[in-house]
Amino acid sequence: MQQLAYIALFAWPVLGAASFLWLPVRVAMLSTFLGGWMFLPMAGIDFQGAPTYNKTAAIAVGILGGLALRGELGRLLDVRPHWLDLPMAVWVVLLPMASAISVGTGIYDGASGIFDHLVLWGLPYWLGRAYFSEPGNVRLLATAIVIAGLIYVPLCLYEMRFSPQLHNIFYGFHQHDFRQTLRFGGYRPMVFMTHGLMVAMFMATASLMALGLWHSGAVRRLLGVPMGVWVVVLLLTTLLARSTGAVGLLVIGGAALLVSERTRLVAPLIALALIPPIYVFSRLGQTQLPQHMVAAAEVIAGPDRADSLNFRIENEEALMGRAYEAPIFGWRGWNYARQVRPGLEPHEMPVAESMWILAFGHFGLVGLATYLTVMLLPPVLLFRRLPRPVLGHPLGAPVACLSLGAILFAIDSMFNAMLNPMFMLMVGTITGLYIQATQRRPAPAPQPLAV
């Protein structure tokens, strides 16, 4: 790892905290959060006796430091806990320690897991609860995601043309197997994220936000350009990112959003939220669904994509056997879930590529149920609570898009484990919106915004 990677990881908290001195709190928070995830290296620094210091930790330190400088830390503590926060609390605090103790890896391993979950899941979630759970702030968050996607557009186009080299140019190493960037006769961009699949899902989410903001009239112009132009730019970039899954989810999500708006029914949106639990239950029940999915993938996307899906399913089958040996709290620590048989060489271990099998393997059935609840319950409850006419309204469209974005990420996680804390920020925001909706009347609709 080159020196620039170390410099970036240690400088980001300072720059992030300093931004709170001259920017509005929420703008500084989003700049530090999204900017850090988009540009910091995919690397970690291990200190003896301490958790790994990586980009999520750097972002957390920067935001907490900035909030301290502005005297805003108390706002995080002022948020009143609600029963809907319980699944996230179980996921962040209880499960890492319970799993570590149950398999005998010790309290230190459990504490390390709690820290990892806090910076990747807990803090983004709580920031969303505390700072973005108002209609105007929801629109700010959705707009920030669109701007972040637009910033990535030229970087994605560069890597599509010249191959994914930006991380290697700046930080001296490729963050993932370079062979996996070759898709459909071209390159799939990785930029500064873990994998091309993560970039594609990020761009698809930005496209969904842009589509919702433009169609509803919530944002008419962005950076002096008509919003419709940016919608086209983001959609084309997402398509060129060469990820069948991300493009498919964007099409399905956009169609469900438009149908719900026209019919004033939330059933299509809630139906999407049922896909992950149905899929997981079918996998745990050893049904024939995976074989049917592989056959369908071959017809729709070709034999290469079908082989890729079949590879994931076969690895999950091997991992499920080991996971069932500790079915309650799982095998957290030292990659127990990947050790199907003692003595396996690293290259012989099954590859855990989906979030659901990682949740099951590391934290058992309790963890798997908790993960699905964390990701899906808040948007489903909020969709049921929203007045039907606001789905395509400037007030309701950003809320609907954030909720749908969280659901689409959960669907993508059935096959990928590309964890982006941006989605935890979205879930926290959605949770806060639902809690407020149950406690008071919604605020007046904001006027269309030009940024």
N, C-alpha and C positions, 0 to 999 in steps of 0.2 A: 504494500500500500504506500503510495507516494505521500510526501509531506503535506501536499495540498488537502488530502483527505482528512488528516489530523487537524490541520488548521481550520478547515470548514466546520468540522464537528465541534471544535471548542470555541470558534468565533461566533457560531450561529446563536447561542444563548445570549451573548453580549449584544449582538446586533438586534436580535428579536426584542430583548428587554428595552433597549434604547429606543426602538420604534414607538413604544408606548408613550414616550415623552413628547412626541410631536404629531402623532396620529390619534384619531379617535380610538377608544379602547377596542371596539369590535373590529375596526379596520386593521389595527395593529395585530390583534389576535389572529385574524384570518390570514394576514400577510405572513406572520411567523409560522402559523400552522401549515397552510397550503404550500407556501414557498419552501419551507424546510423539507416537506415530504417530496416535493417536486425536484429539488436540486441537490440536497445533501447526498453523500455517497452511501451506497448500500454496503456498509461496513460497521464493524463493532470493535471496541477497544475493551479488552478484559483487564480488570484490576483485581489483584488478589484479595479475596474476601468481600468483593463487591459485585453487584450485577453488571452485566455488559452495558457499556455506554455506547449508544448508537443514535441514529437519527431521531427515533421516537423520544429517547431520553433528552437529546439536545433541544428538541421542540418543547418538551414539557418544562425544562429548566428555563428556557427563554420566556415562555408565556407566564409561568409563575413569577419569575423575576420582574417582568413588566407589570403584572398585576400588583405586585408588592410596591413597585415604584409609584404607581398611581393610587395606592391605598385601596385597591379593589379586592384584595384577598378575602375580605370579610363577606363579600357578595357570594362567594362559593359556599361559605358556611351558613349563609342566611337562607339558602334554598331548603325549603321544608321537605323532608323525605316523604315519599308516598309509597303505597303498596306496589305500584308499578315499577319502582326502583329496585325492588327485591331481587328479581332475576339477575340484574346486572351486579348487584352486591354479592350474590351467590357465585356468579361466574368469576368475579375479580378476586374476592377474598376467601370464600369458603373452599371452593373446589381445588385450587392449587395446593393448599395446606392439607385438605382431607386426602387427596390422592397421594401426596408425598408421604404422609404418615401411614396410610394404609399399605403401601408397598415397601415401607421401611427405608426410604431415601433420606429421611430426616427433616427436621424443622428448617434447616438452612435452605434446603432445596425448595421447600414450600414457600419460604419467605421470598426467595428469588423469583418464584413463579408469580407471587402476588405483585411484586414490583413490575415484572414484565406486563402483567395484565393491567396494572394501574396506568402505565404510560401509554399502552396501545389501545386499551378499551375504556378504562374508568375515567381518566381525566378528559378525553374528548367528549365522552358522554355527559359528564357533569358540566363541562363548558357549554354544551348545547342547552342543557337544562337551565343554566343560570343566565345566559346572555342572548340566546336566539329564539326564545319561546314566545315571541310576540310577532304578529303578522308582518309588521314592517321589517323586523330583523330577520324573519324567515326569507323575505324577498332579498335582503342584503346577502344572506348566506347563499341562496340560489344564484344570485348574480355573481358573487365571488367565484363560485365553481365554474360558471361560464367563462369568466375572465381568465381563470387558471387554465381552462381548456384551450382558450385562444392563445395564451402564451406558449402552450405546448405545440400548437399547430406547426410553426416553422421548424421546430426541433424534430418533430415526427417526420415532416417532409424531407428534412436533411438526411435523416437516417434511412428513410425509404430509398433515397437515391444513392447514398454513399455507404450504407450498411450501419448497424448500430455501433457507433464508435465514440459517442460523446463521453460516456462514463469512462472509457479507457483513455481518451485524450486528456481529460481533466484529472482523473483520479488514478490512472495507471493500471487498471485491471477491468476485465469484463465481469459484470455482476452475475452472469448466468452463462450456461452453456451456449456458445455462439451458434452452434448448429441448429438450435431451436428457433432462431430468428428467420430461417429460410422457410417461406410459406408461399404457395401459389405463384411460383416463379419470381418472387421478389423478397424484400426484407421486411420483417415485422419490427417496428421501432421499440426500443426499451427505454431510451433516453436515460433518466436517472432513477428509474424504478426497478423493482426486482426482476420483472419479466415483461415480455411483450403483451401477455394476457392482462397484466395489471394496467398497463398503459391503455390498452384497448377498452377495458371496462371503465377506466377513468374518463376517456374521451366520449364513450357512449353516455355516461352519466351527465357530462357537460352538455352533450347534444340534447339529451332529454330535458334538462333544465332550460336550455335556450329555446327549445320548441314550445315548452309550456309557457314561458314568460312572453314569448312573441305571440303565440296564438291567443292568449288571454288578454293581451294588451297591457300586461303588468309592467313591461319594459318596452318602450317603443324605439328608443335609440340607445346604443351602447357605444361609448367612446366616440361619439359623433357620427356613427354609422347606423343606418337602419338595422333593426334587430334581425330582420329576415335575411339579410346578407350573411350575418354571423351564423345563423342557423344552417344555411347551405354550406358554409365553410367547415363547420364542425361535423356535419353529417358526412361530407365527402372525406374528411380526414379519418373519421371513424371507419368508414367503409374501406379506405386504403390501408388501415392498420392491420388488415388481414387476420382478423379473429372472427371466425364463424359464430362463435357463441355470443360475443359482445354485440355483433350486428343483429343477430337473431333476437336477442333480448331487447335491444333498442326498438326493433320493429314491433315486437309483441307488446312491449310496454307502451309505446306511442299509440298503437292501435287501441289498446285497452283504455287508455286515457281519453282518446277522442270518442270512443263508443260510450264511455261513462258520461262524458260531457253532453253528448247529443241525447242520450236516453235518460239522463239524470238517475242512473242506477250505478251503485258501487259494486254490484255483483261481479263484473269482469275484473275489477281490481282485487277484490277479496279472493276471487278464484285463483289468481296468480300466487297469492300468499299460501294457498293450500298445496302448491306443487312440492315445495321442499319436504314437509312432513309426510306427504303421501309417498314420495320417492324413498325417503329414509325408511319408512315402515316396510315398504316393499323389499328393500335391500336386507333389512334385518330379518324379514320373513322368508328370505331365500325364494322369492317368486321368479317368474320368467321374464319380468320386465326388462332387465339389462339386455337380454338377448334380442328382444324386440327393438330396443333402442339402438343397438348396434346395426341391426338390419335397416332400420329407418335412416340412420346416419349415412349408411352406404348409398341409399337411394337419393337422399337429399344433398349430401355434401361430398360424396365420392368415397372410394376405398381408403384413402389416406386418413381422412377424419374418422372413419369407422374403426380403423386399426388403432388410432390414438385413443378413442373411447374404450375399445375393448381392452387395451393395455391398462387403462386406469381401473376398469372393473375387475380385471384379473388380480391386480395388486391389492385392491380393496378386499377381495375374497380372502387372500392370504392374511391380511392384517386383521380381519374380523375374527378369525380363529384365536389369535393371541389376545385380542381385546376381550373376548368372552371369558377369558381366564380371570379377569378382574372386572366383572360387569358393572359394579356399583360405582366406584370412583376411579377406575382406570389405572393406567400405568405411567403416570406423569414422571418425568425425570429420566435422563440418560437414554432417551429414545426406546424405552421398553416396548412401546407399541410397534416398533419397526423390527424388533428381534423375534421373528417368527419361530426360529429354531436357534438354540445356542450354537455358537461357533461360526455363524455366517460371516463371510467377508463383507466389507462395506458395499462392494459392487453387486453382491448377491441379495442384499436386503430389498424387500418390496418398497416401492416408492409411494409415499403417502401424498397424493396430489390434491385431495379434496378436503375441504374443511370439516365435513361431517364425520369422516373416518378419523381425522385428527381429534375432534372433540370426543368421539366415542373411545378411541384408543387411550387418550391422555386422561380423560375424566369420566369415563364410563357412561352408562345410560343416564345417570343424573346430569352429567355434563352435556350430553347430546340434547336432552330435553331442555336444559337451561339455555343452551346456545340458540335453539330454534325459537324459544320464547323471547329471548332478548331481541332477536332480529325481526320477528314477525308480529308479536302481540301488539306493540305500540302502533304500527301503521294500520293494522286491522281495526283496532279500537277507534283510531282517529277517523278512518274512512267511514265507519258506522256513525260517528258523531257529527261529521260534517253535514251541514245543510246541502241538499243535492244541488240547488242552483249555483253554488259557489265553485263547483269543480272547474268551470271555465272562466271564472271571474278573476279580475286582478288580485282580489283578496285571497281566493282559495287555490288558484293554480299553483303558486309556489309551494304551498302546503302539500297539495296532491302530488307534485313532482318529487318532493323530498321523500314522501312516504313511499311512492312507487319506486324511487331509486333504491331505498333500503330493501324492498322486496326483491327487486331484480338482482341486487348484490347477493341476497340469500340464495336465490336460484342459481346464480353463477357459482356460489360456494359449494353446491352439490358436486361439482366436478373440479373446482380449483380451490386453492388455499392462498389466494392473493390478498392478504389482509391489508387494507388501507384504512387508517384511522379516520379519514374523512367520513366514512360511512358510520362510524361510531358517533361522530359529531352530529350527523343527521339523525340518528336514532335518538340521541339525547334531546335534540330539538323537538322531534315528533312527540316524544314522551311528555315534555313540558307543555307542548301545545294541547295535548289531550287533557292533561291535568287541569290546565287553566280553562279549557272549554267546559269541563264539568263543574267548575266553580264560579264562572261568571259569563256574562254575555260577550260575544266576540266584539272586538273593536271595529269602528267604522272602516269601510273599505278605503285603502290608500289610493291616491291618484296615480295614473300611469307615470312611470319613471323614465327619465332620460339621463344617462350617466355619461 
